[in-house]
Every structure is written in C-alpha cells, then in structure tokens.
Amino acid sequence: MYKFIKKMVICLAIITPLTAAPTVMAKSAKYTVLKVSKLNTASKTVTGTATKSAKITVKHGSKTLGTSKASNKGKYSVKVSKLGSWSLKVSASKKKYRTKTITIKVASLPKTIKSASMIVYYKDPSNKLLATSKQTLKLNSKFKAPKKNISCYTASKSKYSGFTLKSSKITKLTKKPTYTITYKYAKNVLTPANKKVLKSKISKFDNALKSTKNSDFYKSNSSKTISAYNNAVTKLDTYVASYLKSTTSPSKISSSFINNETKLLNTCQTTQSAYNSAKGAYDKLHTLTINDKQALNKQIATINNKFNSAKSDDFYKTGNDKTIKAYSDAVTKLNQFVAPYSLDQFSTSNIDTSFNTNVQNLIAKVQTAQSNFSTAENAFNLEKPYKNAIDGVIIYSVNFYDSNCSYVNKWHISF
C-alpha cells in the first residue's frame, strides 16, 4: 500500500508541470498588432501599421511578394510587383509574440479609357438643377479616372450653348463611366442666384421709396434730394427689368452691365442716405418732443391762470380799455394756435416750419399784453378809493393809460 501511494505521488509530480506549462505560455504570449491599408491594382506598395520591429510578409497563395520590417513607430511599407485582383495575406511576426495574419482583397480599377458616355448636369450656384445634356466625351490614352479632371469642354449641343465648363471634377465612375459635372457660369451671365440677390436689393429700394412718399418731407418739400432719390430708383428699375424677367434660368448680359448696375445701386444708397439725413433733420425741426410739449403746456397754463385771475378783477369787469381786449385776444390766439400740438403728451407731433417762431412771438405778445394789463389795473386800483369816497370831493379819472400804456392826464372833478 505504501509503495502504491509513493508511485502515485511521483506520477503526479511529473504530470503536473507538463499540463501547467501550456497555460503559462498562453498567458505570456501576445499577438502582434497589424493593420493593412486598402489596395487596388495600381498599388505598388503594401502599407499599414504593426508592432514595432515586427517582420512583415506579403504573400499571394504560396508565393512571397515581399518582406519588410516595421519601424520604431510601427509603420511599414512592403514593395510589391504589379498586382492583380487577388487576395493577399499579410503577416506580422516577432519573437515572444504570436504571428497575426490578415487577408485583404485587391480592388480592381478600369483599364485606360478612350471614350465614355457623359451626362452633364447644369446647376446654378444654389445647386438647383437647370437641365441635363447627354454627350460623348473622348479622352486621351493617358487619362485614368478618377484621378484627373475634364477641362475646357464646351457644351455646344446644350440649350445653354456657348458656355464653357472648366476643370469640372468627376464625381461618379462605373464600368461604362458616367460623369457628373457642375456647370460654372461664364462672367457675362447673370445667374438665377445673382438675379435673386439683385431683385431683393431693388425691392428694398422700391419699398423704401414707397415709404418716403408718405412722409411730410416728401410731400411738402421740393428738395433736390427727393428728386435725385426718385430718379435713381426709377433708373435702376428700368435698367435691370429685362434681366429679371425669369429667375429660373441664366441671362446673357452686356459687358458693362455689372459696372452700370453697381453704380446705380451705389447712387441709390447714397441718395437714400442723403434723403434719410435730410428727412431726419426735417422731422427733428418739425417735431415737438414730450419734454417740449410739457414745457409749452406749462407756459400756457401759467398764462391761463393769470388771465383767469385777471377776469375776476374790477378793472376787467368794469373797464372798456383796449388793454383788456389786447390781453384777451393774445391769450385766445395762443391757445388756439398750440392746441393741436399739445393734446397728446405721449407722442411727437409734426409741426409746420414756422411753428416755433410763431409760438414764441405769441408768448411774447401775451406777456407784453399781460404787463400792460397789470399796469392799467394798478392805475385803476389807485383811483378806486377816490371813486368810492362819499364825503367831500369825488375825483375820478378816465383812461389814465391808452392801449400803448402811455399816460393820459385827464381829470374830472364833481361835487
């Protein structure tokens, strides 16, 4: 029994290392890193990245096409002879690393083309399709799509004849190649997109002119600024009208169109700016601000209060002096003149050119009449005690002051 157990222990001691060894090796061994760039039949090198210093091998079937070594940065390049539409095996190997192999398909490219069918898509700069035209394009033997451009092709058979397509890039290629070309307008063509921009600019000037025609400045003023602005907008409308009939197709324009149209636009902008400045000055001169209205109403309120106070005096009630009438007329005229301008305290009021001058003259006139009235009233009050005396001589006077406030010495004595 003892001998049997001893034999079993010896067997386990021998078997255990043998079974454990592969597990330890599997854990310590690493796969190499390997990536391969796309290939086509025109490629002359196989490139990519791998574990640094790894050996790179390229095979087609059992035949080795080339080998190389990855750099310290992990980049590699393996030179190969002419490739076919093959499947290549690229391997990366290194000591203490497990070898990694990638199978990659070599893409095929068409042979050199001598002629091909072509569809030309005519588009405006906003990418809107205008028309299509099927053509046959002859290419030289060195032309290999899609690495070249089609240049200097004249679409003479299309409805937009006479325009040239320059260096239009190929965007689609098949076995029977079809080329998509974006049309580029010649310099003397007004494109739909440019028409849209120009139409928008002119519309803005037209709307601005319509707005100005409603202003008091336009209606009441004969300034040259108004005439210049009106003429500029009219001339611009007339000049470009024929080019804006259709906004869906290009228009051939005269060589001087762009220059003339730009000058007209500039003239409109300049005259519009001059008009706005003149109108602004006019509106400022002919507008009462809220503060102006408040100040004016305050002045008139003061005059009205004094006038209402004066009307309660004996001199006003009993006298027939011109001073009283002059004061009454001046206050009435001032109230009538400023009433339309001072009704709304929360908005501005358009006023005529002579308003400021007239209102100041009226206020000055009221103040003068008020002063004359006060002087005459004082003279009346000085005389009043004598008129009311009942014992002795009653002295009264008539018209101590005339309308110009000049002293008149007329005395009447009664017993």
C-alpha positions as CSV (number, residue, x, y, z in Angstrom):
1,M,0.0,0.0,0.0
2,Y,2.8,2.4,0.9
3,K,4.6,1.6,-2.3
4,F,1.4,2.3,-4.4
5,I,0.9,5.7,-2.8
6,K,4.5,6.6,-3.3
7,K,4.3,5.7,-7.0
8,M,1.1,7.9,-7.4
9,V,2.8,10.9,-5.8
10,I,5.8,10.5,-8.2
11,C,3.5,10.3,-11.2
12,L,1.5,13.5,-10.2
13,A,4.8,15.4,-9.6
14,I,5.8,14.5,-13.2
15,I,2.4,15.2,-14.9
16,T,1.5,18.5,-13.2
17,P,4.3,20.6,-14.7
18,L,3.6,19.1,-18.1
19,T,-0.1,20.1,-18.0
20,A,0.5,23.5,-16.5
21,A,3.2,24.6,-18.9
22,P,0.9,25.4,-21.9
23,T,-1.4,27.6,-19.7
24,V,1.6,29.7,-18.5
25,M,2.9,30.1,-22.1
26,A,-0.6,31.1,-23.3
27,K,-0.8,33.8,-20.8
28,S,2.7,35.2,-21.5
29,A,2.5,35.1,-25.4
30,K,1.0,38.2,-27.1
31,Y,-0.4,38.7,-30.7
32,T,1.3,41.3,-32.8
33,V,-0.7,44.3,-33.8
34,L,-1.4,44.5,-37.5
35,K,-3.4,46.9,-39.8
36,V,-3.3,47.0,-43.6
37,S,-4.3,49.9,-45.8
38,K,-6.6,49.5,-48.8
39,L,-5.1,48.2,-52.0
40,N,-6.0,48.4,-55.7
41,T,-4.5,47.0,-58.9
42,A,-2.5,50.2,-59.3
43,S,-0.8,50.0,-55.9
44,K,3.0,49.4,-55.8
45,T,3.4,49.1,-52.0
46,V,1.5,47.4,-49.2
47,T,1.4,49.8,-46.2
48,G,0.0,49.9,-42.7
49,T,0.9,49.7,-39.0
50,A,2.1,46.9,-36.8
51,T,4.0,46.1,-33.6
52,K,7.3,47.9,-33.7
53,S,10.2,45.9,-35.2
54,A,7.8,43.2,-36.4
55,K,8.6,41.3,-39.6
56,I,6.0,41.9,-42.3
57,T,5.5,39.3,-45.0
58,V,3.2,39.7,-48.0
59,K,2.0,36.5,-49.9
60,H,-0.2,35.7,-52.8
61,G,-1.0,32.0,-52.4
62,S,2.3,30.3,-51.6
63,K,4.3,32.9,-53.3
64,T,6.0,35.6,-51.2
65,L,5.7,39.0,-52.9
66,G,7.9,40.9,-50.4
67,T,9.0,41.4,-46.8
68,S,9.8,44.4,-44.6
69,K,10.2,45.4,-41.0
70,A,8.0,47.8,-39.0
71,S,9.7,50.9,-37.7
72,N,10.0,52.0,-34.1
73,K,6.8,54.0,-34.7
74,G,5.1,50.8,-36.0
75,K,4.8,51.9,-39.6
76,Y,5.8,49.6,-42.5
77,S,5.9,49.6,-46.3
78,V,6.5,46.5,-48.5
79,K,7.3,47.0,-52.2
80,V,5.4,44.6,-54.5
81,S,5.3,44.0,-58.2
82,K,2.2,44.6,-60.3
83,L,-0.9,43.4,-58.5
84,G,-4.0,41.7,-59.9
85,S,-7.4,41.4,-58.5
86,W,-6.1,39.0,-55.8
87,S,-6.5,38.1,-52.2
88,L,-3.2,38.8,-50.4
89,K,-2.1,37.5,-47.0
90,V,-0.2,40.0,-44.9
91,S,1.5,38.6,-41.7
92,A,3.4,40.3,-38.8
93,S,5.7,38.1,-36.6
94,K,8.1,38.8,-33.7
95,K,9.9,36.8,-31.1
96,K,7.8,36.1,-28.0
97,Y,4.7,37.3,-30.0
98,R,2.2,35.2,-31.8
99,T,2.1,35.8,-35.5
100,K,-1.0,37.7,-36.9
101,T,-2.2,37.3,-40.5
102,I,-4.8,39.4,-42.3
103,T,-6.3,38.6,-45.7
104,I,-7.1,41.6,-47.9
105,K,-8.8,41.9,-51.3
106,V,-7.0,44.0,-54.0
107,A,-9.6,46.2,-55.7
108,S,-9.8,46.4,-59.5
109,L,-9.6,49.6,-61.5
110,P,-10.9,50.1,-65.0
111,K,-8.4,50.0,-67.9
112,T,-7.4,53.1,-69.7
113,I,-10.5,54.7,-71.3
114,K,-10.5,56.2,-74.8
115,S,-14.1,57.3,-74.8
116,A,-17.0,57.3,-72.4
117,S,-20.7,58.4,-72.2
118,M,-21.3,61.5,-70.2
119,I,-24.3,63.3,-68.7
120,V,-23.8,66.9,-68.0
121,Y,-25.9,68.3,-65.1
122,Y,-26.4,72.0,-65.4
123,K,-26.9,73.6,-62.0
124,D,-26.9,77.1,-60.7
125,P,-24.7,78.1,-57.7
126,S,-27.5,77.3,-55.3
127,N,-27.3,73.7,-56.6
128,K,-30.7,73.9,-58.4
129,L,-30.9,71.6,-61.5
130,L,-31.5,73.6,-64.6
131,A,-31.1,71.0,-67.4
132,T,-29.2,67.8,-68.4
133,S,-27.3,67.0,-71.6
134,K,-26.1,63.6,-72.8
135,Q,-22.7,63.8,-74.6
136,T,-19.9,61.5,-75.8
137,L,-16.5,62.5,-74.4
138,K,-13.2,61.5,-76.0
139,L,-10.4,61.1,-73.6
140,N,-6.7,60.7,-74.3
141,S,-5.0,57.3,-73.7
142,K,-3.2,58.7,-70.6
143,F,-6.5,59.6,-68.9
144,K,-7.2,57.3,-65.9
145,A,-10.4,58.2,-63.9
146,P,-11.0,59.4,-61.3
147,K,-7.5,60.9,-60.8
148,K,-7.9,63.6,-63.5
149,N,-10.3,66.4,-64.3
150,I,-12.2,67.1,-67.5
151,S,-11.1,70.5,-68.7
152,C,-12.2,73.0,-71.3
153,Y,-15.3,71.1,-72.5
154,T,-17.7,73.3,-74.4
155,A,-21.3,72.3,-74.1
156,S,-22.2,73.4,-77.6
157,K,-25.1,71.0,-78.0
158,S,-26.9,72.0,-74.9
159,K,-29.7,74.6,-74.7
160,Y,-27.1,76.9,-72.9
161,S,-24.7,76.8,-75.8
162,G,-21.5,78.9,-75.8
163,F,-20.7,78.4,-72.1
164,T,-17.5,76.6,-71.1
165,L,-17.0,74.0,-68.4
166,K,-13.6,74.3,-66.9
167,S,-11.9,71.7,-64.7
168,S,-15.1,70.1,-63.5
169,K,-14.4,67.2,-61.2
170,I,-15.6,63.7,-61.9
171,T,-17.8,62.5,-59.0
172,K,-19.1,59.1,-60.2
173,L,-17.5,56.3,-62.2
174,T,-18.8,52.9,-63.4
175,K,-17.7,50.2,-65.9
176,K,-19.3,52.4,-68.6
177,P,-18.3,55.7,-66.9
178,T,-20.9,58.4,-66.3
179,Y,-19.5,61.8,-65.3
180,T,-21.4,64.3,-63.2
181,I,-20.3,67.9,-64.0
182,T,-21.5,71.0,-62.2
183,Y,-22.0,73.9,-64.6
184,K,-20.0,77.1,-63.9
185,Y,-21.4,80.3,-65.5
186,A,-19.3,82.5,-67.7
187,K,-18.5,86.0,-66.5
188,N,-21.1,87.6,-68.8
189,V,-24.0,85.6,-67.4
190,L,-26.4,86.7,-64.7
191,T,-27.2,83.5,-62.8
192,P,-30.5,82.8,-61.1
193,A,-28.9,83.1,-57.7
194,N,-27.5,86.5,-58.6
195,K,-30.8,87.5,-60.1
196,K,-32.5,86.7,-56.8
197,V,-29.9,88.8,-54.8
198,L,-30.3,91.7,-57.3
199,K,-34.1,91.5,-57.2
200,S,-34.0,91.6,-53.4
201,K,-31.8,94.7,-53.4
202,I,-34.0,96.6,-55.9
203,S,-37.1,95.5,-53.9
204,K,-35.6,97.1,-50.8
205,F,-35.1,100.4,-52.6
206,D,-38.6,100.3,-54.1
207,N,-40.1,99.7,-50.6
208,A,-38.0,102.5,-49.1
209,L,-39.2,104.9,-51.9
210,K,-42.8,104.0,-51.3
211,S,-42.3,104.7,-47.6
212,T,-40.7,108.1,-48.2
213,K,-43.6,109.1,-50.5
214,N,-45.9,109.0,-47.4
215,S,-43.7,111.3,-45.4
216,D,-44.4,115.0,-44.9
217,F,-40.9,115.9,-46.0
218,Y,-41.5,114.2,-49.4
219,K,-45.0,115.8,-49.8
220,S,-44.2,119.3,-48.7
221,N,-40.5,119.7,-49.7
222,S,-39.1,120.3,-53.2
223,S,-35.6,119.5,-52.3
224,K,-33.2,118.2,-54.9
225,T,-32.5,115.2,-52.6
226,I,-36.1,113.9,-53.2
227,S,-35.8,114.2,-56.9
228,A,-32.4,112.6,-57.0
229,Y,-33.5,109.6,-54.9
230,N,-36.7,109.1,-57.0
231,N,-34.8,109.3,-60.3
232,A,-32.1,106.9,-59.1
233,V,-34.6,104.2,-58.0
234,T,-36.6,104.6,-61.3
235,K,-33.5,104.4,-63.4
236,L,-32.3,101.3,-61.6
237,D,-35.7,99.6,-62.0
238,T,-35.8,100.4,-65.7
239,Y,-32.2,99.3,-66.4
240,V,-32.4,95.8,-64.8
241,A,-36.0,95.0,-65.6
242,S,-35.2,93.0,-68.8
243,Y,-32.7,90.8,-66.8
244,L,-35.1,89.9,-64.1
245,K,-38.0,88.5,-66.2
246,S,-37.0,85.0,-65.3
247,T,-35.3,83.9,-62.1
248,T,-35.0,80.2,-63.1
249,S,-32.6,80.5,-66.0
250,P,-29.4,82.4,-66.7
251,S,-29.3,85.6,-68.8
252,K,-26.6,86.9,-71.0
253,I,-25.7,90.4,-70.0
254,S,-23.7,93.2,-71.6
255,S,-20.1,93.6,-70.6
256,S,-20.9,96.9,-68.9
257,F,-24.0,95.6,-67.0
258,I,-22.2,94.8,-63.8
259,N,-20.4,98.1,-63.7
260,N,-23.5,100.1,-64.5
261,E,-25.8,98.2,-62.2
262,T,-23.2,98.6,-59.3
263,K,-23.0,102.4,-60.0
264,L,-26.8,102.6,-59.9
265,L,-27.0,100.7,-56.7
266,N,-24.4,103.0,-55.1
267,T,-26.3,106.0,-56.4
268,C,-29.5,104.7,-54.8
269,Q,-27.7,104.0,-51.5
270,T,-26.0,107.4,-51.5
271,T,-29.2,109.3,-52.3
272,Q,-31.2,107.2,-49.8
273,S,-28.6,108.1,-47.2
274,A,-28.8,111.8,-48.1
275,Y,-32.6,111.6,-48.1
276,N,-32.7,110.0,-44.7
277,S,-30.4,112.7,-43.3
278,A,-32.5,115.5,-44.8
279,K,-35.7,113.9,-43.6
280,G,-34.2,113.3,-40.1
281,A,-33.3,117.0,-39.9
282,Y,-36.7,118.0,-41.1
283,D,-38.5,115.7,-38.7
284,K,-36.4,117.0,-35.8
285,L,-37.1,120.6,-36.7
286,H,-40.8,119.9,-37.2
287,T,-41.5,117.7,-34.1
288,L,-42.4,118.6,-30.6
289,T,-40.9,116.1,-28.1
290,I,-42.7,115.1,-25.0
291,N,-40.5,117.4,-22.9
292,D,-41.1,120.3,-25.3
293,K,-44.9,119.7,-25.0
294,Q,-44.7,119.7,-21.3
295,A,-42.7,122.9,-21.2
296,L,-45.1,124.6,-23.6
297,N,-48.2,123.4,-21.7
298,K,-46.6,124.7,-18.5
299,Q,-46.0,128.2,-20.0
300,I,-49.6,128.3,-21.4
301,A,-51.1,127.1,-18.1
302,T,-49.2,129.9,-16.3
303,I,-50.6,132.5,-18.8
304,N,-54.2,131.0,-18.5
305,N,-54.1,131.1,-14.7
306,K,-53.1,134.7,-14.7
307,F,-55.7,135.5,-17.3
308,N,-58.5,133.7,-15.3
309,S,-57.3,135.7,-12.3
310,A,-57.4,138.9,-14.2
311,K,-61.0,138.3,-15.4
312,S,-62.2,138.4,-11.8
313,D,-60.8,141.9,-11.1
314,D,-63.0,145.0,-11.0
315,F,-60.8,146.6,-13.7
316,Y,-61.5,143.7,-16.2
317,K,-65.3,143.6,-15.3
318,T,-66.0,147.4,-15.5
319,G,-63.4,148.7,-17.9
320,N,-63.6,149.1,-21.6
321,D,-59.9,149.8,-22.1
322,K,-58.1,148.5,-25.2
323,T,-55.5,146.9,-22.9
324,I,-58.1,144.4,-21.6
325,K,-59.1,143.4,-25.2
326,A,-55.5,143.1,-26.3
327,Y,-54.7,140.8,-23.4
328,S,-57.8,138.6,-24.0
329,D,-57.1,138.3,-27.8
330,A,-53.5,137.4,-27.3
331,V,-54.3,134.6,-24.8
332,T,-57.1,133.2,-27.0
333,K,-54.9,133.2,-30.1
334,L,-52.1,131.4,-28.3
335,N,-54.4,128.7,-27.0
336,Q,-55.9,128.2,-30.5
337,F,-52.5,128.0,-32.2
338,V,-50.9,125.4,-29.9
339,A,-54.0,123.3,-29.1
340,P,-53.4,120.6,-31.9
341,Y,-49.8,120.1,-30.8
342,S,-50.3,119.7,-27.1
343,L,-53.2,117.3,-26.9
344,D,-51.1,114.0,-26.8
345,Q,-48.4,114.1,-24.2
346,F,-47.0,110.7,-25.0
347,S,-46.1,111.0,-28.7
348,T,-44.4,113.5,-31.0
349,S,-46.3,115.9,-33.2
350,N,-45.4,117.0,-36.8
351,I,-45.3,120.8,-36.9
352,D,-45.0,123.4,-39.6
353,T,-41.8,125.2,-40.3
354,S,-42.9,128.5,-38.7
355,F,-44.4,127.0,-35.5
356,N,-41.5,127.6,-33.2
357,T,-41.2,131.3,-34.4
358,N,-45.0,131.9,-34.2
359,V,-45.5,130.3,-30.7
360,Q,-42.6,132.4,-29.3
361,N,-44.0,135.6,-30.8
362,L,-47.4,134.8,-29.4
363,I,-46.0,134.1,-25.9
364,A,-44.0,137.4,-26.1
365,K,-47.2,139.2,-27.2
366,V,-49.2,137.7,-24.3
367,Q,-46.5,138.7,-21.8
368,T,-46.5,142.2,-23.2
369,A,-50.3,142.4,-23.1
370,Q,-50.2,141.0,-19.6
371,S,-47.7,143.6,-18.4
372,N,-49.8,146.4,-20.0
373,F,-52.9,145.0,-18.3
374,S,-51.2,144.9,-14.9
375,T,-50.0,148.5,-15.3
376,A,-53.5,149.7,-16.2
377,E,-55.0,147.5,-13.4
378,N,-52.7,149.1,-10.8
379,A,-53.7,152.6,-12.0
380,F,-57.4,151.7,-11.7
381,N,-56.8,150.4,-8.2
382,L,-55.1,153.6,-7.2
383,E,-58.0,155.6,-8.4
384,K,-60.6,153.3,-6.8
385,P,-60.6,154.9,-3.2
386,Y,-61.5,158.3,-4.6
387,K,-64.3,157.0,-6.6
388,N,-65.8,155.3,-3.6
389,A,-65.5,158.4,-1.3
390,I,-68.8,159.9,-0.2
391,D,-67.7,162.9,1.9
392,G,-66.3,165.8,0.1
393,V,-65.0,166.0,-3.4
394,I,-65.1,162.8,-5.6
395,I,-62.3,162.7,-8.0
396,Y,-62.3,160.1,-10.8
397,S,-60.4,159.7,-14.0
398,V,-61.0,158.1,-17.3
399,N,-58.3,156.4,-19.5
400,F,-55.2,157.1,-17.4
401,Y,-53.4,154.8,-19.9
402,D,-54.1,154.2,-23.5
403,S,-53.5,150.9,-25.4
404,N,-49.8,151.6,-25.7
405,C,-49.6,152.2,-21.9
406,S,-48.9,155.9,-22.4
407,Y,-50.0,158.1,-19.5
408,V,-53.0,160.3,-20.3
409,N,-53.7,163.1,-17.8
410,K,-57.5,163.7,-17.9
411,W,-59.1,164.6,-14.7
412,H,-62.8,165.1,-14.0
413,I,-64.0,166.8,-10.7
414,S,-67.5,166.6,-9.4
415,F,-69.1,167.9,-6.3
